[in-house]
């Protein structure tokens, strides 16, 4: 083997090292846990049960808590695709194996997205590899997977870096500007707070490069991109808005005040030096990343000063230096982000893409392995936490918990409705009443069927959480539902025996899907017109 080939293999190994370390941690015995791990494992278990029982659309969980709790009707749907893939690929395996597959697949997709973004930006496979290595070794990236178990935000990282590539392409070579509407759409159906982060980052990007975007043809393209993004993401937002109508779901009023948001900013020592993590979370690109920013600022041959200033500006927004409290609480947009430190999802992608050309330097055999190794060493904590905090069984947590986000407001207990314990809350009462008796008879097409004996005309409170998109069917007729004071789904029945079937409203999903198809076709047309334009050039 020649010396050049040996050097190339060594560089490839170091660029793959962050991905390999993540994969090793995934396949250690058991599964690492995190702040959101109960919620996301419960979502997966819920969806698998709905599919197993042939429920279409798979929205209501009647098996783990028994009350039709609906994760899927409100949570962005893209991560459900990974859950469904795990159901197909790992069928019959335990829940630990399912999540190992999910984390592996998302990690590989993120790596490939970062590689593609770097390659397309600089026309170099080396830059693509190093771009992916920088992303996967950054502190916030590792915090998202190993400390927070934030599967939706973790999924969005690959889309964010390609979105940034789309913006840069729009400003320069025009080759990949179609990535703007495509990646914006994928981010919208992956994670809502990340969508707000993208809006904020894009606003400042347009300010920094204002002269590029004020041209008539560019404004037209951006408007087309916005319409395509709205159309594609309608597959999620049209049903969501319908399902939230009436302000009866807790989630619909769940926005923090800007004063509260300001109190949750990242601390400067953590942002700069990685010290004093908040709840073991590191809100930073890492010490090595910060050093690279400083070096690059004084060496324009790595990255332009304007780009460094832009990255620092977004970092500035995550700290107490930016007065989030000046926004009125009635301005409901940025507060959907919940925490300013979520902007690090965009910062680490900007950093990875814009500083990756450093691998093209002559002494890259020393510089690149050194940067990667030092980054991994400085960001060791998430790895160690994932190694030491592992579970070997994922229980069906929905048996005991109903998260308040997707419950209705009538399910309060003395004004408090956080993380319902179903062994103690209203839904654990038996289904008997002086005026009627309810018995479950069977599951048909993924929905329960009830036998109800009514002794006198009355409102029957079914053992189901009230959602306005649940349908009650008796003798092939839809029966009006009642929003009871205890949060259950009620119906008015006359004296006698009744067989009650449960179904769901679907028209909002069909409407969203039609708009989604229109958006996809418009995106294809946009891409074709771009190809023709580039051929003429």
GIBEL-V90242 format. One record per residue. N is the residue number from 1. RES is the residue in one small letter. PHI is phi in whole degrees, 0 to 359 (NA if undefined). PSI is psi in degrees with one decimal (999 if undefined). OMEGA is omega in whole degrees, 0 to 359 (none if undefined). Layout:
((N | RES | PHI | PSI | OMEGA) (N | RES | PHI | PSI | OMEGA))
This chain:
((1 | x | NA | 131.6 | 181) (2 | x | 289 | 160.5 | 180) (3 | x | 299 | -38.4 | 180) (4 | x | 296 | -43.5 | 179) (5 | x | 295 | -38.4 | 178) (6 | x | 297 | -44.0 | 179) (7 | x | 297 | -42.0 | 180) (8 | x | 296 | -42.5 | 178) (9 | x | 297 | -38.8 | 179) (10 | x | 295 | -42.7 | 178) (11 | x | 295 | -41.5 | 178) (12 | x | 299 | -42.7 | 179) (13 | x | 301 | -47.4 | 182) (14 | x | 293 | -34.9 | 178) (15 | x | 290 | -29.5 | 178) (16 | x | 274 | -12.9 | 186) (17 | x | 303 | -46.6 | 178) (18 | x | 303 | -40.5 | 178) (19 | x | 293 | -42.2 | 181) (20 | x | 297 | -39.5 | 179) (21 | x | 294 | -38.1 | 176) (22 | x | 295 | -43.6 | 180) (23 | x | 296 | -42.3 | 178) (24 | x | 300 | -43.9 | 180) (25 | x | 295 | -34.6 | 178) (26 | x | 295 | -40.1 | 188) (27 | x | 264 | 7.9 | 168) (28 | x | 295 | 158.8 | 179) (29 | x | 305 | 139.5 | 181) (30 | x | 78 | -165.2 | 181) (31 | x | 221 | 134.5 | 176) (32 | x | 296 | 152.8 | 181) (33 | x | 246 | 177.4 | 180) (34 | x | 192 | -178.1 | 186) (35 | x | 299 | -35.2 | 184) (36 | x | 253 | 18.1 | 191) (37 | x | 288 | -33.3 | 179) (38 | x | 295 | -43.9 | 181) (39 | x | 297 | -45.8 | 185) (40 | x | 285 | -35.6 | 175) (41 | x | 292 | -35.3 | 177) (42 | x | 294 | -38.7 | 177) (43 | x | 300 | -43.9 | 181) (44 | x | 295 | -46.8 | 180) (45 | x | 300 | -42.5 | 179) (46 | x | 300 | -48.7 | 181) (47 | x | 296 | -41.5 | 180) (48 | x | 298 | -39.8 | 179) (49 | x | 293 | -38.3 | 179) (50 | x | 295 | -41.3 | 178) (51 | x | 291 | -41.1 | 181) (52 | x | 300 | -33.7 | 181) (53 | x | 263 | 16.6 | 173) (54 | x | 61 | 34.7 | 178) (55 | x | 280 | 128.3 | 178) (56 | x | 228 | 119.4 | 356) (57 | x | 282 | 146.9 | 183) (58 | x | 284 | 90.2 | 186) (59 | x | 238 | -29.8 | 192) (60 | x | 246 | 130.6 | 180) (61 | x | 263 | 105.9 | 178) (62 | x | 257 | 4.8 | 190) (63 | x | 249 | -40.7 | 185) (64 | x | 275 | -33.0 | 175) (65 | x | 235 | -12.9 | 172) (66 | x | 83 | 5.0 | 187) (67 | x | 237 | 15.1 | 176) (68 | x | 73 | 26.9 | 179) (69 | x | 302 | 134.0 | 189) (70 | x | 243 | 92.4 | 171) (71 | x | 293 | -47.7 | 195) (72 | x | 289 | -22.1 | 182) (73 | x | 287 | -18.4 | 186) (74 | x | 240 | -24.8 | 184) (75 | x | 275 | 138.9 | 178) (76 | x | 309 | 137.5 | 196) (77 | x | 276 | -12.8 | 190) (78 | x | 296 | -37.9 | 179) (79 | x | 295 | -23.0 | 176) (80 | x | 296 | -26.5 | 177) (81 | x | 297 | -40.7 | 177) (82 | x | 295 | -38.8 | 178) (83 | x | 297 | -41.9 | 179) (84 | x | 293 | -38.9 | 177) (85 | x | 298 | -40.5 | 179) (86 | x | 295 | -34.6 | 178) (87 | x | 297 | -39.3 | 181) (88 | x | 284 | -44.2 | 186) (89 | x | 282 | -39.0 | 185) (90 | x | 253 | 27.5 | 183) (91 | x | 304 | 129.8 | 179) (92 | x | 91 | -12.9 | 178) (93 | x | 276 | 166.5 | 179) (94 | x | 284 | 170.8 | 185) (95 | x | 295 | -30.1 | 177) (96 | x | 300 | -46.0 | 180) (97 | x | 297 | -38.1 | 179) (98 | x | 300 | -47.0 | 183) (99 | x | 286 | -30.1 | 173) (100 | x | 301 | -44.8 | 179) (101 | x | 298 | -42.5 | 182) (102 | x | 297 | -48.7 | 180) (103 | x | 297 | -39.4 | 179) (104 | x | 298 | -47.4 | 183) (105 | x | 296 | -44.9 | 180) (106 | x | 296 | -40.7 | 180) (107 | x | 298 | -42.1 | 178) (108 | x | 295 | -41.3 | 179) (109 | x | 297 | -44.4 | 178) (110 | x | 300 | -43.8 | 180) (111 | x | 299 | -45.7 | 182) (112 | x | 293 | -37.2 | 178) (113 | x | 296 | -45.4 | 179) (114 | x | 295 | -41.3 | 178) (115 | x | 300 | -46.2 | 182) (116 | x | 295 | -41.1 | 180) (117 | x | 299 | -46.6 | 179) (118 | x | 295 | -41.1 | 180) (119 | x | 296 | -46.8 | 182) (120 | x | 292 | -32.9 | 182) (121 | x | 290 | -40.5 | 188) (122 | x | 240 | 3.4 | 179) (123 | x | 54 | 42.4 | 181) (124 | x | 216 | 126.5 | 176) (125 | x | 296 | -34.6 | 180) (126 | x | 296 | -44.5 | 178) (127 | x | 297 | -39.3 | 177) (128 | x | 301 | -45.5 | 179) (129 | x | 297 | -44.8 | 183) (130 | x | 290 | -33.8 | 175) (131 | x | 300 | -46.1 | 178) (132 | x | 296 | -39.1 | 180) (133 | x | 295 | -41.8 | 178) (134 | x | 298 | -42.7 | 180) (135 | x | 296 | -49.4 | 186) (136 | x | 286 | -11.5 | 178) (137 | x | 254 | 2.0 | 181) (138 | x | 285 | 151.6 | 187) (139 | x | 298 | -46.0 | 184) (140 | x | 292 | -35.3 | 178) (141 | x | 299 | -46.9 | 181) (142 | x | 291 | -33.7 | 176) (143 | x | 296 | -40.1 | 182) (144 | x | 299 | -41.0 | 183) (145 | x | 273 | -47.0 | 191) (146 | x | 268 | -27.5 | 182) (147 | x | 259 | -41.8 | 185) (148 | x | 264 | -21.7 | 185) (149 | x | 56 | 39.2 | 185) (150 | x | 272 | 80.7 | 189) (151 | x | 296 | -37.5 | 182) (152 | x | 290 | -46.6 | 179) (153 | x | 295 | -39.3 | 178) (154 | x | 298 | -38.8 | 178) (155 | x | 296 | -33.2 | 186) (156 | x | 284 | -15.6 | 185) (157 | x | 302 | -44.1 | 180) (158 | x | 297 | -36.0 | 179) (159 | x | 289 | -37.0 | 181) (160 | x | 297 | -45.6 | 183) (161 | x | 293 | -32.5 | 175) (162 | x | 286 | -31.7 | 175) (163 | x | 297 | -42.7 | 178) (164 | x | 296 | -40.1 | 175) (165 | x | 301 | -40.1 | 178) (166 | x | 298 | -42.6 | 178) (167 | x | 297 | -46.1 | 180) (168 | x | 296 | -38.6 | 179) (169 | x | 294 | -40.6 | 178) (170 | x | 300 | -34.2 | 182) (171 | x | 277 | -19.0 | 186) (172 | x | 236 | -86.6 | 191) (173 | x | 270 | -11.3 | 177) (174 | x | 69 | 0.7 | 188) (175 | x | 288 | -34.3 | 186) (176 | x | 239 | 26.9 | 183) (177 | x | 292 | -18.9 | 176) (178 | x | 299 | -19.3 | 179) (179 | x | 295 | -22.0 | 180) (180 | x | 299 | -59.2 | 179) (181 | x | 291 | -34.3 | 182) (182 | x | 295 | -51.0 | 182) (183 | x | 288 | -34.8 | 176) (184 | x | 299 | -39.9 | 179) (185 | x | 295 | -44.8 | 181) (186 | x | 296 | -37.8 | 178) (187 | x | 294 | -41.1 | 181) (188 | x | 299 | -36.4 | 182) (189 | x | 265 | 12.5 | 177) (190 | x | 251 | -47.0 | 186) (191 | x | 202 | 123.2 | 183) (192 | x | 291 | -48.7 | 178) (193 | x | 303 | -38.1 | 178) (194 | x | 295 | -33.8 | 176) (195 | x | 300 | -42.3 | 178) (196 | x | 295 | -39.2 | 177) (197 | x | 300 | -41.1 | 179) (198 | x | 295 | -38.9 | 178) (199 | x | 298 | -45.2 | 180) (200 | x | 296 | -48.0 | 180) (201 | x | 299 | -41.9 | 181) (202 | x | 296 | -38.4 | 179) (203 | x | 302 | -47.7 | 180) (204 | x | 289 | -32.9 | 177) (205 | x | 298 | -44.1 | 179) (206 | x | 295 | -35.0 | 177) (207 | x | 294 | -43.8 | 183) (208 | x | 293 | -33.6 | 183) (209 | x | 241 | 46.4 | 188) (210 | x | 302 | -41.1 | 185) (211 | x | 298 | -30.2 | 179) (212 | x | 290 | -36.3 | 191) (213 | x | 268 | -5.8 | 182) (214 | x | 271 | -2.5 | 177) (215 | x | 290 | 143.9 | 185) (216 | x | 303 | -47.3 | 183) (217 | x | 294 | -32.0 | 179) (218 | x | 287 | -38.4 | 177) (219 | x | 297 | -41.3 | 178) (220 | x | 298 | -43.5 | 179) (221 | x | 298 | -42.6 | 181) (222 | x | 295 | -37.9 | 177) (223 | x | 295 | -41.7 | 176) (224 | x | 298 | -42.6 | 180) (225 | x | 298 | -40.5 | 179) (226 | x | 297 | -45.2 | 180) (227 | x | 296 | -39.7 | 178) (228 | x | 295 | -42.1 | 179) (229 | x | 299 | -44.5 | 179) (230 | x | 298 | -42.8 | 182) (231 | x | 295 | -46.8 | 182) (232 | x | 294 | -43.8 | 182) (233 | x | 284 | -5.7 | 176) (234 | x | 299 | -22.7 | 178) (235 | x | 299 | -22.4 | 176) (236 | x | 256 | -46.9 | 191) (237 | x | 284 | -31.5 | 178) (238 | x | 296 | -51.6 | 175) (239 | x | 298 | -37.3 | 181) (240 | x | 298 | -47.8 | 181) (241 | x | 297 | -38.0 | 177) (242 | x | 295 | -45.3 | 183) (243 | x | 290 | -24.0 | 179) (244 | x | 268 | -5.4 | 185) (245 | x | 300 | 139.4 | 181) (246 | x | 96 | -4.0 | 178) (247 | x | 54 | 36.2 | 182) (248 | x | 262 | -11.2 | 180) (249 | x | 267 | 137.9 | 181) (250 | x | 306 | -40.9 | 183) (251 | x | 304 | -31.8 | 187) (252 | x | 293 | -19.5 | 179) (253 | x | 245 | 20.2 | 188) (254 | x | 263 | 70.3 | 175) (255 | x | 231 | 132.4 | 180) (256 | x | 283 | 155.6 | 173) (257 | x | 288 | 157.3 | 180) (258 | x | 291 | -25.4 | 174) (259 | x | 295 | -42.2 | 178) (260 | x | 293 | -38.1 | 178) (261 | x | 298 | -41.3 | 179) (262 | x | 298 | -33.3 | 180) (263 | x | 288 | -17.7 | 184) (264 | x | 257 | 18.2 | 180) (265 | x | 292 | 161.4 | 178) (266 | x | 286 | 143.3 | 180) (267 | x | 279 | 140.6 | 183) (268 | x | 302 | -43.2 | 178) (269 | x | 301 | -33.6 | 179) (270 | x | 287 | -42.6 | 181) (271 | x | 296 | -39.7 | 187) (272 | x | 270 | -44.2 | 190) (273 | x | 244 | 1.9 | 181) (274 | x | 65 | 21.7 | 182) (275 | x | 255 | 156.8 | 179) (276 | x | 57 | 59.4 | 180) (277 | x | 301 | 144.5 | 177) (278 | x | 272 | 116.1 | 183) (279 | x | 50 | 41.2 | 179) (280 | x | 66 | 15.7 | 179) (281 | x | 257 | 137.2 | 181) (282 | x | 254 | 112.5 | 179) (283 | x | 260 | 83.6 | 185) (284 | x | 191 | 160.8 | 169) (285 | x | 276 | -10.1 | 180) (286 | x | 110 | 157.7 | 180) (287 | x | 300 | -45.1 | 181) (288 | x | 296 | -39.5 | 178) (289 | x | 298 | -42.8 | 178) (290 | x | 296 | -39.0 | 177) (291 | x | 297 | -41.0 | 178) (292 | x | 296 | -36.5 | 177) (293 | x | 298 | -44.2 | 181) (294 | x | 295 | -46.1 | 180) (295 | x | 298 | -43.5 | 183) (296 | x | 294 | -29.7 | 179) (297 | x | 298 | -34.5 | 182) (298 | x | 264 | -5.7 | 177) (299 | x | 237 | 92.8 | 185) (300 | x | 294 | -13.2 | 181) (301 | x | 282 | -6.2 | 175) (302 | x | 265 | -52.5 | 182) (303 | x | 204 | 141.8 | 183) (304 | x | 294 | 150.2 | 179) (305 | x | 300 | -34.4 | 181) (306 | x | 298 | -40.3 | 179) (307 | x | 292 | -39.8 | 178) (308 | x | 297 | -43.8 | 179) (309 | x | 298 | -37.6 | 179) (310 | x | 297 | -46.7 | 179) (311 | x | 299 | -44.6 | 180) (312 | x | 296 | -35.1 | 178) (313 | x | 298 | -44.4 | 179) (314 | x | 293 | -38.5 | 175) (315 | x | 300 | -41.3 | 178) (316 | x | 306 | -37.9 | 181) (317 | x | 293 | -20.6 | 183) (318 | x | 274 | -6.7 | 186) (319 | x | 249 | 178.1 | 180) (320 | x | 292 | -10.5 | 182) (321 | x | 291 | -20.8 | 178) (322 | x | 259 | 126.9 | 186) (323 | x | 277 | 79.1 | 180) (324 | x | 299 | -25.4 | 184) (325 | x | 292 | -10.7 | 181) (326 | x | 286 | -19.4 | 180) (327 | x | 283 | 135.1 | 176) (328 | x | 290 | 144.8 | 182) (329 | x | 297 | -22.5 | 179) (330 | x | 289 | -17.4 | 178) (331 | x | 277 | 87.8 | 186) (332 | x | 272 | 95.3 | 174) (333 | x | 206 | -70.8 | 183) (334 | x | 294 | -28.3 | 181) (335 | x | 288 | -12.1 | 174) (336 | x | 292 | -24.0 | 177) (337 | x | 296 | -26.9 | 177) (338 | x | 76 | -51.7 | 183) (339 | x | 227 | 128.2 | 179) (340 | x | 300 | -27.8 | 182) (341 | x | 293 | -10.8 | 175) (342 | x | 296 | -19.6 | 178) (343 | x | 298 | -15.3 | 177) (344 | x | 295 | -17.9 | 175) (345 | x | 297 | -34.3 | 176) (346 | x | 276 | -34.9 | 184) (347 | x | 297 | -45.9 | 182) (348 | x | 293 | -28.9 | 178) (349 | x | 285 | -40.9 | 175) (350 | x | 300 | -47.1 | 181) (351 | x | 300 | -47.6 | 184) (352 | x | 296 | -42.0 | 183) (353 | x | 286 | -42.2 | 188) (354 | x | 278 | -24.1 | 181) (355 | x | 257 | -1.9 | 182) (356 | x | 294 | -21.8 | 179) (357 | x | 297 | -6.3 | 178) (358 | x | 301 | -22.7 | 181) (359 | x | 290 | -13.9 | 180) (360 | x | 278 | -4.1 | 179) (361 | x | 292 | 157.1 | 183) (362 | x | 298 | -39.9 | 182) (363 | x | 267 | 35.9 | 184) (364 | x | 296 | -27.0 | 180) (365 | x | 298 | -26.4 | 178) (366 | x | 265 | -47.3 | 187) (367 | x | 295 | -49.9 | 187) (368 | x | 293 | -50.4 | 176) (369 | x | 301 | -36.4 | 180) (370 | x | 296 | -44.9 | 179) (371 | x | 298 | -45.9 | 182) (372 | x | 295 | -47.0 | 182) (373 | x | 295 | -45.2 | 179) (374 | x | 296 | -38.3 | 177) (375 | x | 298 | -44.3 | 180) (376 | x | 294 | -39.3 | 180) (377 | x | 292 | -42.8 | 180) (378 | x | 290 | -25.5 | 180) (379 | x | 253 | 34.5 | 186) (380 | x | 291 | -26.1 | 190) (381 | x | 303 | -49.1 | 180) (382 | x | 303 | -37.2 | 178) (383 | x | 298 | -46.4 | 183) (384 | x | 294 | -38.7 | 179) (385 | x | 297 | -42.5 | 179) (386 | x | 294 | -32.7 | 180) (387 | x | 288 | -36.9 | 187) (388 | x | 267 | -22.9 | 181) (389 | x | 250 | 90.2 | 183) (390 | x | 229 | 149.7 | 175) (391 | x | 243 | 149.0 | 183) (392 | x | 250 | -5.2 | 176) (393 | x | 218 | 134.6 | 171) (394 | x | 258 | 111.3 | 180) (395 | x | 281 | 162.9 | 175) (396 | x | 281 | 81.4 | 187) (397 | x | 297 | -22.0 | 179) (398 | x | 296 | -12.7 | 176) (399 | x | 298 | -27.8 | 186) (400 | x | 237 | -11.5 | 184) (401 | x | 229 | 137.3 | 169) (402 | x | 237 | 109.6 | 180) (403 | x | 294 | 140.6 | 189) (404 | x | 291 | -21.1 | 187) (405 | x | 308 | -42.7 | 188) (406 | x | 248 | 22.0 | 170) (407 | x | 268 | 168.3 | 176) (408 | x | 266 | 163.5 | 188) (409 | x | 292 | -18.0 | 179) (410 | x | 282 | -7.1 | 181) (411 | x | 271 | 20.7 | 178) (412 | x | 287 | 150.7 | 171) (413 | x | 238 | 106.6 | 182) (414 | x | 55 | 41.9 | 178) (415 | x | 76 | 8.9 | 184) (416 | x | 233 | 126.1 | 182) (417 | x | 221 | 49.9 | 181) (418 | x | 257 | 126.5 | 174) (419 | x | 49 | 68.9 | 182) (420 | x | 303 | 131.0 | 170) (421 | x | 270 | 111.0 | 187) (422 | x | 288 | -9.4 | 176) (423 | x | 281 | -11.4 | 184) (424 | x | 235 | -18.2 | 188) (425 | x | 274 | -175.1 | 187) (426 | x | 298 | -28.2 | 185) (427 | x | 283 | -7.1 | 180) (428 | x | 271 | -4.6 | 178) (429 | x | 296 | 150.9 | 177) (430 | x | 289 | 165.5 | 188) (431 | x | 262 | 33.5 | 179) (432 | x | 255 | 150.7 | 180) (433 | x | 210 | 155.8 | 181) (434 | x | 297 | -23.8 | 184) (435 | x | 259 | -13.1 | 183) (436 | x | 201 | 162.3 | 176) (437 | x | 230 | 135.6 | 181) (438 | x | 241 | 133.0 | 174) (439 | x | 226 | 134.9 | 174) (440 | x | 284 | 133.7 | 182) (441 | x | 254 | -45.6 | 182) (442 | x | 194 | 167.8 | 172) (443 | x | 256 | 123.3 | 180) (444 | x | 236 | 119.7 | 181) (445 | x | 55 | 35.8 | 176) (446 | x | 85 | 5.2 | 181) (447 | x | 233 | 144.6 | 180) (448 | x | 285 | 154.5 | 175) (449 | x | 239 | 135.1 | 184) (450 | x | 243 | 142.8 | 170) (451 | x | 258 | 121.6 | 184) (452 | x | 238 | 126.9 | 175) (453 | x | 252 | 114.9 | 183) (454 | x | 254 | 122.6 | 182) (455 | x | 278 | -29.2 | 174) (456 | x | 206 | 155.4 | 183) (457 | x | 309 | 128.0 | 182) (458 | x | 194 | 168.5 | 173) (459 | x | 275 | 120.3 | 180) (460 | x | 265 | 124.8 | 179) (461 | x | 264 | 106.8 | 182) (462 | x | 283 | 155.0 | 179) (463 | x | 282 | 55.4 | 181) (464 | x | 225 | 144.5 | 172) (465 | x | 289 | 137.5 | 180) (466 | x | 286 | 124.2 | 167) (467 | x | 229 | 141.8 | 185) (468 | x | 285 | -3.0 | 179) (469 | x | 251 | 14.6 | 171) (470 | x | 268 | 136.8 | 178) (471 | x | 249 | 138.9 | 174) (472 | x | 253 | 128.0 | 183) (473 | x | 237 | 126.1 | 175) (474 | x | 230 | 123.7 | 182) (475 | x | 54 | 44.8 | 178) (476 | x | 63 | 20.3 | 178) (477 | x | 239 | 137.4 | 176) (478 | x | 286 | 130.7 | 181) (479 | x | 253 | 132.6 | 179) (480 | x | 301 | 138.1 | 180) (481 | x | 263 | 158.2 | 182) (482 | x | 237 | 134.1 | 178) (483 | x | 273 | 97.5 | 186) (484 | x | 284 | 162.1 | 185) (485 | x | 291 | -18.2 | 178) (486 | x | 261 | 8.2 | 175) (487 | x | 89 | 1.1 | 177) (488 | x | 275 | 168.9 | 176) (489 | x | 268 | 123.7 | 182) (490 | x | 243 | 156.8 | 174) (491 | x | 218 | 152.1 | 177) (492 | x | 267 | 124.3 | 182) (493 | x | 233 | 145.7 | 175) (494 | x | 276 | 166.3 | 179) (495 | x | 301 | 137.6 | 179) (496 | x | 135 | -173.6 | 179) (497 | x | 263 | 137.6 | 183) (498 | x | 224 | 143.2 | 171) (499 | x | 250 | 118.5 | 186) (500 | x | 252 | 125.6 | 175) (501 | x | 253 | 148.2 | 180) (502 | x | 249 | 138.6 | 174) (503 | x | 215 | -166.9 | 183) (504 | x | 218 | 152.9 | 172) (505 | x | 288 | 136.1 | 181) (506 | x | 236 | -10.6 | 187) (507 | x | 299 | -33.0 | 180) (508 | x | 293 | -31.6 | 178) (509 | x | 286 | -38.5 | 177) (510 | x | 296 | -40.9 | 179) (511 | x | 296 | -44.1 | 178) (512 | x | 298 | -38.2 | 181) (513 | x | 292 | -38.3 | 178) (514 | x | 297 | -45.1 | 178) (515 | x | 296 | -36.4 | 177) (516 | x | 300 | -46.4 | 179) (517 | x | 296 | -39.6 | 177) (518 | x | 298 | -41.7 | 179) (519 | x | 296 | -42.2 | 179) (520 | x | 297 | -44.9 | 180) (521 | x | 296 | -37.8 | 178) (522 | x | 294 | -37.7 | 178) (523 | x | 295 | -42.5 | 178) (524 | x | 299 | -42.6 | 179) (525 | x | 296 | -40.8 | 179) (526 | x | 298 | -43.4 | 180) (527 | x | 296 | -41.3 | 179) (528 | x | 296 | -40.8 | 179) (529 | x | 294 | -34.6 | 176) (530 | x | 295 | -41.9 | 179) (531 | x | 299 | -42.6 | 179) (532 | x | 296 | -39.6 | 180) (533 | x | 296 | -41.7 | 181) (534 | x | 291 | -34.1 | 178) (535 | x | 294 | -36.7 | 178) (536 | x | 294 | -36.2 | 179) (537 | x | 291 | 999 | none))
